[in-house]
Amino acid sequence: MTGSLQTYQRFVDDHWNLYDYPDPMDMPSTLPDHLRWLADAGFVGANVFWQRAGHAVYGGYKAE
């Protein structure tokens, strides 16, 4: 709002971009792992329904 890049530079200096500087203690499991766990739990058709920019909606169907 002020035209200053000071806030942006602080963001860069503090390594807040988790894509460039991932936290080694906070590494989520991979999407294939999640799909395999669903299949192992008895869900059929486990698949990704939507995926974009590192986010995903996935699931499966449980027979009654």
Secondary structure, 3 states (H helix, E strand, C coil): CCCCCHHHHHHHHCCCCCCCCCCCCCCCCCHHHHHHHHHHCCEEEEEEEEEECCEEEEEEEECC
